[in-house]
Amino acid sequence: MGKPQSKQKRNISRYRIDGDAGHCSVTQVVQQYSPAHNDAVTSLASLTSDNCVSGGKDKTVVIYDWKSGCVQQKFMGHESDVTKVTCLFQSNRIFSASRDKTALMWDMYNKAGPLQEFIGHELVVTGLAVSPDGLKLCTGSRDNSMCIWDVETGDCLQSCSISRNLVTHICWVPAESRVIQTSEDKMIRIWNSHELQVTHTFPIKQHIQMHCDASPDGRYCITCSNGFSGEGCEATLWDLRQTKYKVCEYKGHLQTTAACIFLPNATSSFPLVATSGHDCTVKIWNRDTAVCVSSLYLDGTGPLTSLASSDAANLLCGSFNTGIHQLRVNLSNSCSLSEVARF
């Protein structure tokens, strides 16, 4: 394991687990490592089983070995906050988007600067996804447009603008040419990346859609909503094979649900999804029954912004105030959550 800053800088985090079986309070020692960012963490992605990629309001993109507690690389090139990061798992290329209206491509072994720039949006870039073959990049912006780029040349191959389509997030469906996109107009759009045309839309939601993720098998997607005082704040499961009806909703967050992801295949008897929200809470759900199987409150973090997971036992969560949190998923104990480290 990596060397922590000092024994004195370890902190004790008190958290509450709220499950269907009731409420319990646990005191746990949480390892404090050197912080990845010196400001809010805005986006997370898994690069390898040991390394995550993060972007922050400090304008940097960081590769962090969360098992050893060490920064592997820090990239500086954006002129404003990094809004999104993405990568293909176990690749060496990393992509970032920013409020400076650009997206950049980095090589994890090259500190010299970005390998490629993707310039053309008129406002902040708020959506970012790389194709499964790594050859194309999809971006979306508050300028209402979606773009497809050649990652080698930086050329914009396709562009499409839809009125009021203020993009909030993009994900690429594994092994397919389809892209899922959420928007401030409460719409969830499915795009064909070849012609960059909308092929399907799900029924419009009542609240802004903040985030989306596609299941590893490409059969489902999950989206989540903004809200307050428990109004809205839900995540929704959709079947990508038919677009007329939602499958189920995950209700329990009290403020905006900012991130939602499918968890990797686990030894549990049912598939899992995870959500995090501005109520400082991370929740794990039975994907098919929408039952919340575990809930963890992280005190003092401010809004939780993002989630990433590379294996069934560990979950990473980004926050406004306290960096990145490593959470342990105990599959042998009803999928209970505990915080083990911060960085």
Contacts in CASP RR format, 6 or more apart in sequence:
PFRMAT RR
TARGET T0000
AUTHOR 0000-0000-0000
METHOD contacts of the structure
MODEL  1
MGKPQSKQKRNISRYRIDGDAGHCSVTQVVQQYSPAHNDAVTSLASLTSD
NCVSGGKDKTVVIYDWKSGCVQQKFMGHESDVTKVTCLFQSNRIFSASRD
KTALMWDMYNKAGPLQEFIGHELVVTGLAVSPDGLKLCTGSRDNSMCIWD
VETGDCLQSCSISRNLVTHICWVPAESRVIQTSEDKMIRIWNSHELQVTH
TFPIKQHIQMHCDASPDGRYCITCSNGFSGEGCEATLWDLRQTKYKVCEY
KGHLQTTAACIFLPNATSSFPLVATSGHDCTVKIWNRDTAVCVSSLYLDG
TGPLTSLASSDAANLLCGSFNTGIHQLRVNLSNSCSLSEVARF
1 67 0 8 1.000
1 68 0 8 1.000
1 69 0 8 1.000
2 33 0 8 1.000
2 68 0 8 1.000
2 69 0 8 1.000
2 70 0 8 1.000
4 10 0 8 1.000
4 31 0 8 1.000
4 32 0 8 1.000
4 33 0 8 1.000
4 69 0 8 1.000
5 32 0 8 1.000
5 33 0 8 1.000
5 34 0 8 1.000
9 32 0 8 1.000
10 29 0 8 1.000
10 30 0 8 1.000
10 31 0 8 1.000
10 32 0 8 1.000
11 30 0 8 1.000
11 32 0 8 1.000
11 342 0 8 1.000
12 27 0 8 1.000
12 28 0 8 1.000
12 29 0 8 1.000
12 30 0 8 1.000
13 28 0 8 1.000
13 30 0 8 1.000
13 298 0 8 1.000
13 299 0 8 1.000
13 339 0 8 1.000
13 342 0 8 1.000
14 25 0 8 1.000
14 26 0 8 1.000
14 27 0 8 1.000
14 28 0 8 1.000
14 299 0 8 1.000
15 25 0 8 1.000
15 26 0 8 1.000
15 28 0 8 1.000
15 296 0 8 1.000
15 297 0 8 1.000
15 298 0 8 1.000
15 299 0 8 1.000
15 338 0 8 1.000
15 339 0 8 1.000
16 23 0 8 1.000
16 24 0 8 1.000
16 25 0 8 1.000
16 26 0 8 1.000
16 296 0 8 1.000
16 297 0 8 1.000
17 23 0 8 1.000
17 24 0 8 1.000
17 25 0 8 1.000
17 26 0 8 1.000
17 294 0 8 1.000
17 295 0 8 1.000
17 296 0 8 1.000
17 297 0 8 1.000
17 336 0 8 1.000
17 337 0 8 1.000
18 281 0 8 1.000
18 292 0 8 1.000
18 295 0 8 1.000
18 297 0 8 1.000
19 292 0 8 1.000
19 293 0 8 1.000
19 294 0 8 1.000
19 295 0 8 1.000
20 291 0 8 1.000
20 292 0 8 1.000
20 293 0 8 1.000
21 334 0 8 1.000
26 338 0 8 1.000
28 338 0 8 1.000
28 339 0 8 1.000
28 340 0 8 1.000
30 339 0 8 1.000
30 340 0 8 1.000
30 341 0 8 1.000
30 342 0 8 1.000
31 340 0 8 1.000
31 341 0 8 1.000
31 342 0 8 1.000
32 341 0 8 1.000
32 342 0 8 1.000
32 343 0 8 1.000
33 69 0 8 1.000
33 70 0 8 1.000
33 341 0 8 1.000
33 342 0 8 1.000
33 343 0 8 1.000
34 69 0 8 1.000
34 70 0 8 1.000
34 71 0 8 1.000
34 343 0 8 1.000
35 323 0 8 1.000
35 343 0 8 1.000
36 54 0 8 1.000
36 62 0 8 1.000
36 64 0 8 1.000
36 71 0 8 1.000
36 323 0 8 1.000
36 324 0 8 1.000
36 343 0 8 1.000
37 54 0 8 1.000
37 55 0 8 1.000
37 56 0 8 1.000
37 57 0 8 1.000
37 58 0 8 1.000
37 60 0 8 1.000
37 62 0 8 1.000
37 323 0 8 1.000
38 58 0 8 1.000
39 56 0 8 1.000
39 57 0 8 1.000
39 58 0 8 1.000
40 56 0 8 1.000
40 57 0 8 1.000
40 305 0 8 1.000
40 319 0 8 1.000
40 320 0 8 1.000
40 321 0 8 1.000
40 323 0 8 1.000
41 54 0 8 1.000
41 55 0 8 1.000
41 56 0 8 1.000
41 305 0 8 1.000
41 306 0 8 1.000
41 318 0 8 1.000
41 319 0 8 1.000
41 320 0 8 1.000
41 323 0 8 1.000
41 324 0 8 1.000
42 55 0 8 1.000
42 56 0 8 1.000
42 57 0 8 1.000
42 81 0 8 1.000
42 82 0 8 1.000
42 83 0 8 1.000
42 84 0 8 1.000
42 305 0 8 1.000
42 306 0 8 1.000
43 54 0 8 1.000
43 55 0 8 1.000
43 56 0 8 1.000
43 82 0 8 1.000
43 83 0 8 1.000
43 84 0 8 1.000
43 85 0 8 1.000
43 305 0 8 1.000
43 306 0 8 1.000
44 52 0 8 1.000
44 53 0 8 1.000
44 54 0 8 1.000
44 55 0 8 1.000
44 85 0 8 1.000
44 306 0 8 1.000
44 307 0 8 1.000
44 308 0 8 1.000
44 316 0 8 1.000
44 317 0 8 1.000
44 318 0 8 1.000
44 324 0 8 1.000
45 52 0 8 1.000
45 53 0 8 1.000
45 54 0 8 1.000
45 85 0 8 1.000
45 86 0 8 1.000
45 87 0 8 1.000
45 94 0 8 1.000
45 308 0 8 1.000
46 52 0 8 1.000
46 53 0 8 1.000
46 87 0 8 1.000
46 89 0 8 1.000
46 308 0 8 1.000
46 309 0 8 1.000
46 310 0 8 1.000
46 316 0 8 1.000
47 53 0 8 1.000
47 63 0 8 1.000
47 87 0 8 1.000
47 89 0 8 1.000
47 90 0 8 1.000
47 91 0 8 1.000
47 94 0 8 1.000
47 108 0 8 1.000
48 89 0 8 1.000
48 90 0 8 1.000
48 310 0 8 1.000
49 310 0 8 1.000
49 311 0 8 1.000
50 65 0 8 1.000
50 66 0 8 1.000
50 67 0 8 1.000
50 68 0 8 1.000
51 63 0 8 1.000
51 64 0 8 1.000
51 65 0 8 1.000
51 66 0 8 1.000
51 72 0 8 1.000
52 63 0 8 1.000
52 64 0 8 1.000
52 66 0 8 1.000
52 308 0 8 1.000
52 310 0 8 1.000
52 316 0 8 1.000
52 324 0 8 1.000
53 61 0 8 1.000
53 62 0 8 1.000
53 63 0 8 1.000
53 64 0 8 1.000
53 85 0 8 1.000
53 86 0 8 1.000
53 87 0 8 1.000
53 94 0 8 1.000
54 61 0 8 1.000
54 62 0 8 1.000
54 64 0 8 1.000
54 85 0 8 1.000
54 318 0 8 1.000
54 324 0 8 1.000
55 61 0 8 1.000
55 62 0 8 1.000
55 82 0 8 1.000
55 84 0 8 1.000
55 85 0 8 1.000
55 96 0 8 1.000
56 81 0 8 1.000
56 82 0 8 1.000
57 81 0 8 1.000
57 82 0 8 1.000
58 81 0 8 1.000
59 76 0 8 1.000
59 77 0 8 1.000
59 78 0 8 1.000
59 79 0 8 1.000
59 80 0 8 1.000
59 81 0 8 1.000
59 82 0 8 1.000
59 98 0 8 1.000
60 74 0 8 1.000
60 75 0 8 1.000
60 76 0 8 1.000
60 78 0 8 1.000
60 82 0 8 1.000
61 74 0 8 1.000
61 75 0 8 1.000
61 78 0 8 1.000
61 82 0 8 1.000
61 85 0 8 1.000
61 94 0 8 1.000
61 96 0 8 1.000
61 104 0 8 1.000
61 106 0 8 1.000
62 71 0 8 1.000
62 73 0 8 1.000
62 74 0 8 1.000
62 75 0 8 1.000
63 71 0 8 1.000
63 72 0 8 1.000
63 73 0 8 1.000
63 74 0 8 1.000
63 94 0 8 1.000
63 108 0 8 1.000
64 70 0 8 1.000
64 71 0 8 1.000
64 72 0 8 1.000
64 324 0 8 1.000
64 343 0 8 1.000
65 71 0 8 1.000
65 72 0 8 1.000
66 314 0 8 1.000
66 316 0 8 1.000
66 324 0 8 1.000
66 326 0 8 1.000
66 341 0 8 1.000
66 343 0 8 1.000
69 341 0 8 1.000
69 343 0 8 1.000
72 108 0 8 1.000
73 108 0 8 1.000
73 111 0 8 1.000
75 94 0 8 1.000
75 96 0 8 1.000
75 104 0 8 1.000
75 106 0 8 1.000
75 111 0 8 1.000
75 113 0 8 1.000
75 114 0 8 1.000
77 104 0 8 1.000
77 113 0 8 1.000
77 114 0 8 1.000
78 96 0 8 1.000
78 98 0 8 1.000
78 100 0 8 1.000
78 102 0 8 1.000
78 104 0 8 1.000
79 98 0 8 1.000
79 100 0 8 1.000
80 98 0 8 1.000
80 99 0 8 1.000
80 100 0 8 1.000
80 124 0 8 1.000
81 98 0 8 1.000
81 99 0 8 1.000
82 96 0 8 1.000
82 97 0 8 1.000
82 98 0 8 1.000
83 97 0 8 1.000
83 98 0 8 1.000
83 99 0 8 1.000
83 124 0 8 1.000
83 125 0 8 1.000
83 126 0 8 1.000
83 127 0 8 1.000
83 128 0 8 1.000
84 96 0 8 1.000
84 97 0 8 1.000
84 125 0 8 1.000
84 126 0 8 1.000
84 127 0 8 1.000
84 128 0 8 1.000
84 169 0 8 1.000
85 94 0 8 1.000
85 95 0 8 1.000
85 96 0 8 1.000
85 97 0 8 1.000
85 128 0 8 1.000
86 94 0 8 1.000
86 95 0 8 1.000
86 128 0 8 1.000
86 129 0 8 1.000
86 130 0 8 1.000
87 93 0 8 1.000
87 94 0 8 1.000
87 95 0 8 1.000
87 130 0 8 1.000
88 130 0 8 1.000
88 132 0 8 1.000
88 134 0 8 1.000
89 310 0 8 1.000
91 134 0 8 1.000
92 107 0 8 1.000
92 108 0 8 1.000
92 109 0 8 1.000
93 105 0 8 1.000
93 106 0 8 1.000
93 107 0 8 1.000
93 108 0 8 1.000
93 115 0 8 1.000
93 130 0 8 1.000
93 134 0 8 1.000
93 151 0 8 1.000
94 105 0 8 1.000
94 106 0 8 1.000
94 107 0 8 1.000
94 108 0 8 1.000
95 103 0 8 1.000
95 104 0 8 1.000
95 105 0 8 1.000
95 106 0 8 1.000
95 128 0 8 1.000
95 130 0 8 1.000
95 137 0 8 1.000
96 103 0 8 1.000
96 104 0 8 1.000
96 106 0 8 1.000
96 128 0 8 1.000
97 103 0 8 1.000
97 125 0 8 1.000
97 126 0 8 1.000
97 127 0 8 1.000
97 128 0 8 1.000
97 139 0 8 1.000
98 104 0 8 1.000
98 124 0 8 1.000
98 125 0 8 1.000
99 124 0 8 1.000
99 125 0 8 1.000
100 124 0 8 1.000
101 119 0 8 1.000
101 120 0 8 1.000
101 121 0 8 1.000
101 122 0 8 1.000
101 123 0 8 1.000
101 124 0 8 1.000
101 125 0 8 1.000
101 141 0 8 1.000
102 117 0 8 1.000
102 118 0 8 1.000
102 119 0 8 1.000
102 120 0 8 1.000
102 121 0 8 1.000
102 125 0 8 1.000
103 117 0 8 1.000
103 118 0 8 1.000
103 125 0 8 1.000
103 128 0 8 1.000
103 137 0 8 1.000
103 139 0 8 1.000
103 149 0 8 1.000
104 114 0 8 1.000
104 116 0 8 1.000
104 117 0 8 1.000
104 118 0 8 1.000
105 114 0 8 1.000
105 115 0 8 1.000
105 116 0 8 1.000
105 117 0 8 1.000
105 118 0 8 1.000
105 137 0 8 1.000
105 151 0 8 1.000
106 113 0 8 1.000
106 114 0 8 1.000
106 115 0 8 1.000
107 115 0 8 1.000
116 151 0 8 1.000
116 152 0 8 1.000
116 153 0 8 1.000
116 154 0 8 1.000
117 154 0 8 1.000
118 137 0 8 1.000
118 139 0 8 1.000
118 147 0 8 1.000
118 149 0 8 1.000
118 154 0 8 1.000
118 156 0 8 1.000
120 147 0 8 1.000
120 156 0 8 1.000
121 139 0 8 1.000
121 140 0 8 1.000
121 141 0 8 1.000
121 143 0 8 1.000
121 145 0 8 1.000
121 147 0 8 1.000
122 141 0 8 1.000
122 143 0 8 1.000
122 145 0 8 1.000
123 141 0 8 1.000
123 142 0 8 1.000
123 143 0 8 1.000
124 141 0 8 1.000
124 142 0 8 1.000
125 139 0 8 1.000
125 140 0 8 1.000
125 141 0 8 1.000
126 140 0 8 1.000
126 141 0 8 1.000
126 142 0 8 1.000
126 166 0 8 1.000
126 167 0 8 1.000
126 168 0 8 1.000
126 169 0 8 1.000
127 138 0 8 1.000
127 139 0 8 1.000
127 140 0 8 1.000
127 141 0 8 1.000
127 167 0 8 1.000
127 168 0 8 1.000
127 169 0 8 1.000
127 170 0 8 1.000
127 181 0 8 1.000
128 137 0 8 1.000
128 138 0 8 1.000
128 139 0 8 1.000
128 140 0 8 1.000
128 170 0 8 1.000
129 137 0 8 1.000
129 138 0 8 1.000
129 170 0 8 1.000
129 171 0 8 1.000
129 172 0 8 1.000
129 179 0 8 1.000
130 136 0 8 1.000
130 137 0 8 1.000
130 138 0 8 1.000
130 151 0 8 1.000
130 172 0 8 1.000
131 137 0 8 1.000
131 138 0 8 1.000
131 172 0 8 1.000
131 177 0 8 1.000
131 193 0 8 1.000
132 172 0 8 1.000
132 174 0 8 1.000
132 175 0 8 1.000
132 176 0 8 1.000
134 151 0 8 1.000
135 150 0 8 1.000
135 151 0 8 1.000
135 152 0 8 1.000
136 148 0 8 1.000
136 149 0 8 1.000
136 150 0 8 1.000
136 151 0 8 1.000
136 157 0 8 1.000
136 193 0 8 1.000
137 148 0 8 1.000
137 149 0 8 1.000
137 151 0 8 1.000
138 146 0 8 1.000
138 147 0 8 1.000
138 148 0 8 1.000
138 149 0 8 1.000
138 170 0 8 1.000
138 172 0 8 1.000
138 179 0 8 1.000
138 191 0 8 1.000
138 193 0 8 1.000
139 146 0 8 1.000
139 147 0 8 1.000
139 149 0 8 1.000
139 170 0 8 1.000
140 146 0 8 1.000
140 147 0 8 1.000
140 167 0 8 1.000
140 170 0 8 1.000
140 181 0 8 1.000
141 147 0 8 1.000
141 167 0 8 1.000
142 166 0 8 1.000
142 167 0 8 1.000
143 161 0 8 1.000
144 161 0 8 1.000
144 162 0 8 1.000
144 163 0 8 1.000
144 164 0 8 1.000
144 165 0 8 1.000
144 166 0 8 1.000
144 167 0 8 1.000
145 159 0 8 1.000
145 160 0 8 1.000
145 161 0 8 1.000
145 162 0 8 1.000
145 165 0 8 1.000
146 159 0 8 1.000
146 160 0 8 1.000
146 161 0 8 1.000
146 162 0 8 1.000
146 165 0 8 1.000
146 167 0 8 1.000
146 170 0 8 1.000
146 179 0 8 1.000
146 181 0 8 1.000
146 191 0 8 1.000
146 196 0 8 1.000
147 156 0 8 1.000
147 158 0 8 1.000
147 159 0 8 1.000
147 160 0 8 1.000
147 196 0 8 1.000
148 156 0 8 1.000
148 157 0 8 1.000
148 158 0 8 1.000
148 159 0 8 1.000
148 193 0 8 1.000
148 196 0 8 1.000
149 155 0 8 1.000
149 156 0 8 1.000
149 157 0 8 1.000
150 157 0 8 1.000
158 193 0 8 1.000
158 195 0 8 1.000
158 196 0 8 1.000
159 196 0 8 1.000
160 196 0 8 1.000
160 197 0 8 1.000
162 198 0 8 1.000
164 183 0 8 1.000
164 184 0 8 1.000
164 185 0 8 1.000
165 183 0 8 1.000
165 185 0 8 1.000
165 187 0 8 1.000
165 189 0 8 1.000
166 183 0 8 1.000
166 184 0 8 1.000
166 185 0 8 1.000
167 181 0 8 1.000
167 182 0 8 1.000
167 183 0 8 1.000
168 182 0 8 1.000
168 183 0 8 1.000
168 184 0 8 1.000
168 208 0 8 1.000
168 209 0 8 1.000
168 210 0 8 1.000
168 211 0 8 1.000
169 181 0 8 1.000
169 182 0 8 1.000
169 209 0 8 1.000
169 210 0 8 1.000
169 211 0 8 1.000
169 212 0 8 1.000
170 179 0 8 1.000
170 180 0 8 1.000
170 181 0 8 1.000
170 182 0 8 1.000
170 212 0 8 1.000
171 179 0 8 1.000
171 180 0 8 1.000
171 212 0 8 1.000
171 213 0 8 1.000
171 214 0 8 1.000
171 221 0 8 1.000
172 178 0 8 1.000
172 179 0 8 1.000
172 180 0 8 1.000
172 193 0 8 1.000
172 214 0 8 1.000
173 179 0 8 1.000
173 180 0 8 1.000
173 214 0 8 1.000
173 218 0 8 1.000
173 221 0 8 1.000
173 240 0 8 1.000
174 214 0 8 1.000
174 216 0 8 1.000
174 217 0 8 1.000
174 218 0 8 1.000
175 218 0 8 1.000
176 218 0 8 1.000
177 192 0 8 1.000
177 193 0 8 1.000
177 194 0 8 1.000
178 190 0 8 1.000
178 191 0 8 1.000
178 192 0 8 1.000
178 193 0 8 1.000
178 199 0 8 1.000
178 240 0 8 1.000
179 190 0 8 1.000
179 191 0 8 1.000
179 193 0 8 1.000
180 188 0 8 1.000
180 189 0 8 1.000
180 190 0 8 1.000
180 191 0 8 1.000
180 212 0 8 1.000
180 214 0 8 1.000
180 221 0 8 1.000
181 188 0 8 1.000
181 189 0 8 1.000
181 190 0 8 1.000
181 191 0 8 1.000
181 212 0 8 1.000
182 188 0 8 1.000
182 209 0 8 1.000
182 210 0 8 1.000
182 211 0 8 1.000
182 212 0 8 1.000
182 223 0 8 1.000
183 189 0 8 1.000
183 208 0 8 1.000
183 209 0 8 1.000
184 208 0 8 1.000
184 209 0 8 1.000
186 204 0 8 1.000
186 205 0 8 1.000
186 206 0 8 1.000
186 207 0 8 1.000
186 208 0 8 1.000
186 209 0 8 1.000
187 201 0 8 1.000
187 202 0 8 1.000
187 204 0 8 1.000
187 205 0 8 1.000
187 209 0 8 1.000
188 201 0 8 1.000
188 202 0 8 1.000
188 205 0 8 1.000
188 209 0 8 1.000
188 212 0 8 1.000
188 221 0 8 1.000
188 223 0 8 1.000
188 238 0 8 1.000
189 198 0 8 1.000
189 200 0 8 1.000
189 201 0 8 1.000
190 198 0 8 1.000
190 199 0 8 1.000
190 200 0 8 1.000
190 201 0 8 1.000
190 240 0 8 1.000
190 243 0 8 1.000
191 197 0 8 1.000
191 198 0 8 1.000
191 199 0 8 1.000
192 199 0 8 1.000
200 243 0 8 1.000
201 243 0 8 1.000
202 223 0 8 1.000
202 238 0 8 1.000
202 243 0 8 1.000
202 246 0 8 1.000
203 244 0 8 1.000
203 245 0 8 1.000
203 246 0 8 1.000
205 223 0 8 1.000
205 225 0 8 1.000
205 236 0 8 1.000
206 225 0 8 1.000
206 232 0 8 1.000
207 225 0 8 1.000
207 226 0 8 1.000
207 227 0 8 1.000
207 232 0 8 1.000
207 233 0 8 1.000
208 225 0 8 1.000
208 226 0 8 1.000
208 227 0 8 1.000
209 223 0 8 1.000
209 224 0 8 1.000
209 225 0 8 1.000
210 223 0 8 1.000
210 224 0 8 1.000
210 225 0 8 1.000
210 226 0 8 1.000
210 256 0 8 1.000
210 257 0 8 1.000
210 258 0 8 1.000
210 259 0 8 1.000
211 223 0 8 1.000
211 224 0 8 1.000
211 257 0 8 1.000
211 258 0 8 1.000
211 259 0 8 1.000
211 260 0 8 1.000
212 221 0 8 1.000
212 222 0 8 1.000
212 223 0 8 1.000
212 224 0 8 1.000
212 260 0 8 1.000
213 221 0 8 1.000
213 222 0 8 1.000
213 260 0 8 1.000
213 261 0 8 1.000
213 262 0 8 1.000
214 220 0 8 1.000
214 221 0 8 1.000
214 240 0 8 1.000
214 262 0 8 1.000
215 221 0 8 1.000
215 222 0 8 1.000
215 262 0 8 1.000
216 262 0 8 1.000
216 264 0 8 1.000
216 265 0 8 1.000
218 240 0 8 1.000
219 239 0 8 1.000
219 240 0 8 1.000
219 241 0 8 1.000
220 237 0 8 1.000
220 238 0 8 1.000
220 239 0 8 1.000
220 240 0 8 1.000
220 247 0 8 1.000
220 262 0 8 1.000
220 287 0 8 1.000
221 237 0 8 1.000
221 238 0 8 1.000
221 240 0 8 1.000
222 235 0 8 1.000
222 236 0 8 1.000
222 237 0 8 1.000
222 238 0 8 1.000
222 260 0 8 1.000
222 261 0 8 1.000
222 262 0 8 1.000
222 273 0 8 1.000
223 235 0 8 1.000
223 236 0 8 1.000
223 238 0 8 1.000
223 260 0 8 1.000
224 234 0 8 1.000
224 235 0 8 1.000
224 236 0 8 1.000
224 257 0 8 1.000
224 258 0 8 1.000
224 259 0 8 1.000
224 260 0 8 1.000
224 275 0 8 1.000
225 232 0 8 1.000
225 233 0 8 1.000
225 234 0 8 1.000
225 235 0 8 1.000
225 236 0 8 1.000
225 256 0 8 1.000
225 257 0 8 1.000
226 232 0 8 1.000
226 233 0 8 1.000
226 256 0 8 1.000
226 257 0 8 1.000
227 233 0 8 1.000
227 255 0 8 1.000
227 256 0 8 1.000
228 254 0 8 1.000
228 255 0 8 1.000
228 256 0 8 1.000
229 254 0 8 1.000
229 255 0 8 1.000
230 252 0 8 1.000
230 253 0 8 1.000
230 254 0 8 1.000
230 255 0 8 1.000
233 251 0 8 1.000
233 252 0 8 1.000
233 253 0 8 1.000
233 254 0 8 1.000
233 255 0 8 1.000
233 256 0 8 1.000
233 257 0 8 1.000
233 277 0 8 1.000
233 279 0 8 1.000
234 249 0 8 1.000
234 250 0 8 1.000
234 251 0 8 1.000
234 252 0 8 1.000
234 253 0 8 1.000
234 257 0 8 1.000
235 249 0 8 1.000
235 250 0 8 1.000
235 257 0 8 1.000
235 260 0 8 1.000
235 273 0 8 1.000
235 275 0 8 1.000
235 285 0 8 1.000
236 246 0 8 1.000
236 247 0 8 1.000
236 248 0 8 1.000
236 249 0 8 1.000
236 250 0 8 1.000
237 246 0 8 1.000
237 247 0 8 1.000
237 248 0 8 1.000
237 249 0 8 1.000
237 250 0 8 1.000
237 273 0 8 1.000
237 287 0 8 1.000
237 290 0 8 1.000
238 246 0 8 1.000
238 247 0 8 1.000
239 245 0 8 1.000
239 247 0 8 1.000
248 288 0 8 1.000
248 289 0 8 1.000
248 290 0 8 1.000
249 290 0 8 1.000
250 260 0 8 1.000
250 273 0 8 1.000
250 275 0 8 1.000
250 283 0 8 1.000
250 285 0 8 1.000
250 290 0 8 1.000
250 292 0 8 1.000
251 290 0 8 1.000
252 283 0 8 1.000
252 292 0 8 1.000
253 275 0 8 1.000
253 277 0 8 1.000
253 279 0 8 1.000
253 281 0 8 1.000
253 283 0 8 1.000
254 279 0 8 1.000
254 281 0 8 1.000
255 277 0 8 1.000
255 278 0 8 1.000
255 279 0 8 1.000
255 303 0 8 1.000
256 277 0 8 1.000
256 278 0 8 1.000
256 303 0 8 1.000
257 275 0 8 1.000
257 276 0 8 1.000
257 277 0 8 1.000
258 276 0 8 1.000
258 277 0 8 1.000
258 278 0 8 1.000
258 303 0 8 1.000
258 304 0 8 1.000
258 305 0 8 1.000
258 306 0 8 1.000
259 275 0 8 1.000
259 276 0 8 1.000
259 277 0 8 1.000
259 304 0 8 1.000
259 305 0 8 1.000
259 306 0 8 1.000
259 307 0 8 1.000
260 273 0 8 1.000
260 274 0 8 1.000
260 275 0 8 1.000
260 307 0 8 1.000
261 273 0 8 1.000
261 274 0 8 1.000
261 307 0 8 1.000
261 308 0 8 1.000
261 309 0 8 1.000
262 271 0 8 1.000
262 272 0 8 1.000
262 273 0 8 1.000
262 287 0 8 1.000
263 271 0 8 1.000
263 272 0 8 1.000
263 273 0 8 1.000
263 274 0 8 1.000
263 284 0 8 1.000
263 309 0 8 1.000
263 312 0 8 1.000
263 315 0 8 1.000
263 329 0 8 1.000
264 309 0 8 1.000
264 310 0 8 1.000
264 311 0 8 1.000
264 312 0 8 1.000
265 271 0 8 1.000
265 312 0 8 1.000
266 272 0 8 1.000
266 312 0 8 1.000
266 329 0 8 1.000
266 331 0 8 1.000
267 312 0 8 1.000
267 331 0 8 1.000
268 312 0 8 1.000
268 331 0 8 1.000
268 335 0 8 1.000
270 286 0 8 1.000
270 287 0 8 1.000
270 288 0 8 1.000
270 289 0 8 1.000
271 286 0 8 1.000
271 287 0 8 1.000
271 288 0 8 1.000
272 284 0 8 1.000
272 285 0 8 1.000
272 286 0 8 1.000
272 287 0 8 1.000
272 293 0 8 1.000
272 335 0 8 1.000
273 284 0 8 1.000
273 285 0 8 1.000
273 287 0 8 1.000
274 282 0 8 1.000
274 283 0 8 1.000
274 284 0 8 1.000
274 285 0 8 1.000
274 307 0 8 1.000
274 309 0 8 1.000
274 315 0 8 1.000
275 282 0 8 1.000
275 283 0 8 1.000
275 285 0 8 1.000
275 307 0 8 1.000
276 282 0 8 1.000
276 283 0 8 1.000
276 304 0 8 1.000
276 305 0 8 1.000
276 306 0 8 1.000
276 307 0 8 1.000
276 317 0 8 1.000
276 318 0 8 1.000
277 303 0 8 1.000
277 304 0 8 1.000
278 302 0 8 1.000
278 303 0 8 1.000
278 304 0 8 1.000
280 297 0 8 1.000
280 298 0 8 1.000
280 299 0 8 1.000
280 300 0 8 1.000
280 301 0 8 1.000
280 302 0 8 1.000
280 303 0 8 1.000
280 304 0 8 1.000
280 319 0 8 1.000
281 295 0 8 1.000
281 296 0 8 1.000
281 297 0 8 1.000
281 298 0 8 1.000
281 304 0 8 1.000
282 295 0 8 1.000
282 296 0 8 1.000
282 298 0 8 1.000
282 304 0 8 1.000
282 307 0 8 1.000
282 315 0 8 1.000
282 317 0 8 1.000
282 327 0 8 1.000
282 337 0 8 1.000
283 292 0 8 1.000
283 294 0 8 1.000
283 295 0 8 1.000
283 296 0 8 1.000
284 292 0 8 1.000
284 293 0 8 1.000
284 294 0 8 1.000
284 295 0 8 1.000
284 329 0 8 1.000
284 335 0 8 1.000
284 337 0 8 1.000
285 291 0 8 1.000
285 292 0 8 1.000
285 293 0 8 1.000
286 293 0 8 1.000
293 334 0 8 1.000
293 335 0 8 1.000
294 329 0 8 1.000
294 334 0 8 1.000
294 335 0 8 1.000
294 336 0 8 1.000
294 337 0 8 1.000
295 337 0 8 1.000
296 327 0 8 1.000
296 337 0 8 1.000
296 338 0 8 1.000
296 339 0 8 1.000
298 304 0 8 1.000
298 317 0 8 1.000
298 319 0 8 1.000
298 322 0 8 1.000
298 325 0 8 1.000
298 339 0 8 1.000
300 321 0 8 1.000
300 322 0 8 1.000
301 319 0 8 1.000
301 320 0 8 1.000
301 321 0 8 1.000
301 322 0 8 1.000
301 323 0 8 1.000
301 325 0 8 1.000
302 319 0 8 1.000
302 320 0 8 1.000
302 321 0 8 1.000
302 322 0 8 1.000
303 319 0 8 1.000
303 320 0 8 1.000
304 317 0 8 1.000
304 318 0 8 1.000
304 319 0 8 1.000
304 320 0 8 1.000
305 318 0 8 1.000
305 319 0 8 1.000
305 320 0 8 1.000
306 317 0 8 1.000
306 318 0 8 1.000
307 315 0 8 1.000
307 316 0 8 1.000
307 317 0 8 1.000
307 318 0 8 1.000
308 315 0 8 1.000
308 316 0 8 1.000
309 315 0 8 1.000
309 316 0 8 1.000
312 329 0 8 1.000
312 331 0 8 1.000
313 328 0 8 1.000
313 329 0 8 1.000
313 330 0 8 1.000
313 331 0 8 1.000
314 326 0 8 1.000
314 327 0 8 1.000
314 328 0 8 1.000
314 329 0 8 1.000
315 326 0 8 1.000
315 327 0 8 1.000
315 328 0 8 1.000
315 329 0 8 1.000
315 337 0 8 1.000
316 324 0 8 1.000
316 325 0 8 1.000
316 326 0 8 1.000
316 327 0 8 1.000
317 324 0 8 1.000
317 325 0 8 1.000
317 327 0 8 1.000
318 324 0 8 1.000
318 325 0 8 1.000
319 325 0 8 1.000
322 342 0 8 1.000
323 342 0 8 1.000
323 343 0 8 1.000
324 342 0 8 1.000
324 343 0 8 1.000
325 339 0 8 1.000
325 341 0 8 1.000
325 342 0 8 1.000
326 339 0 8 1.000
326 340 0 8 1.000
326 341 0 8 1.000
326 342 0 8 1.000
326 343 0 8 1.000
327 337 0 8 1.000
327 338 0 8 1.000
327 339 0 8 1.000
327 340 0 8 1.000
328 337 0 8 1.000
328 338 0 8 1.000
328 339 0 8 1.000
328 340 0 8 1.000
329 335 0 8 1.000
329 336 0 8 1.000
329 337 0 8 1.000
330 336 0 8 1.000
330 337 0 8 1.000
330 338 0 8 1.000
END
